[in-house]
């Protein structure tokens, strides 16, 4: 079964846009490393949106990152 996960960002007052699309397959774990890092603007929302080609599909996702201050 094929799956697709979209990493999306919505800046304040705008709509969600795709930053990256990650393909996955049944029974496989996948970790996506963003290098160079994806910079998320202040007050933006982020989400993972998944689509699968079959019913009753379980998926889970985690977003990890760094909180930085621009000097």
C-alpha positions in Angstrom: 0.0 0.0 0.0 1.4 3.4 -1.0 1.2 6.4 1.2 2.2 10.0 0.8 2.8 12.5 3.6 2.9 16.3 2.9 4.7 18.6 5.3 2.9 22.0 5.1 3.4 25.5 6.4 0.9 28.3 6.8 2.3 31.8 7.4 0.1 34.2 9.3 -2.9 35.3 7.2 -2.1 32.9 4.3 -3.0 29.3 3.2 -1.1 26.1 3.8 1.6 25.3 1.2 3.6 22.2 0.8 7.3 22.3 1.8 8.0 18.7 1.1 6.2 15.5 0.1 7.5 12.2 1.6 6.6 8.8 0.1 6.1 5.8 2.4 5.2 2.1 2.0 3.4 -0.4 4.1 5.2 -1.6 7.2 8.1 0.7 6.8 9.4 3.4 9.1 10.8 6.5 7.5 12.7 9.5 8.8 13.1 12.6 6.7 16.1 14.9 7.5 15.8 18.4 6.2 19.3 19.7 5.5 19.5 22.5 4.9 17.0 23.1 7.6 13.5 24.3 6.8 13.0 27.7 8.4 9.5 28.3 9.7 8.6 32.0 10.0 7.4 33.5 13.3 3.7 32.9 14.0 3.3 30.2 11.3 1.4 27.0 11.6 2.8 23.6 10.5 1.1 20.2 9.9 1.5 16.8 8.3 -1.2 15.7 5.9 -1.4 12.1 4.8 -3.0 10.3 1.9 -3.2 6.5 1.4 -4.4 4.4 -1.5 -6.4 2.1 0.8 -9.0 2.1 3.5 -8.3 1.5 7.2 -4.7 2.7 7.0 -2.9 3.7 10.2 -0.2 6.4 10.1 1.6 8.5 12.6 4.0 11.4 12.4 6.2 13.5 14.5 7.8 16.9 13.8 11.0 17.8 15.7 13.0 21.0 15.3 15.0 23.7 16.9 13.9 27.0 18.4 16.3 29.7 17.3 16.5 33.5 17.8 17.9 35.6 15.0 20.6 38.0 16.3 
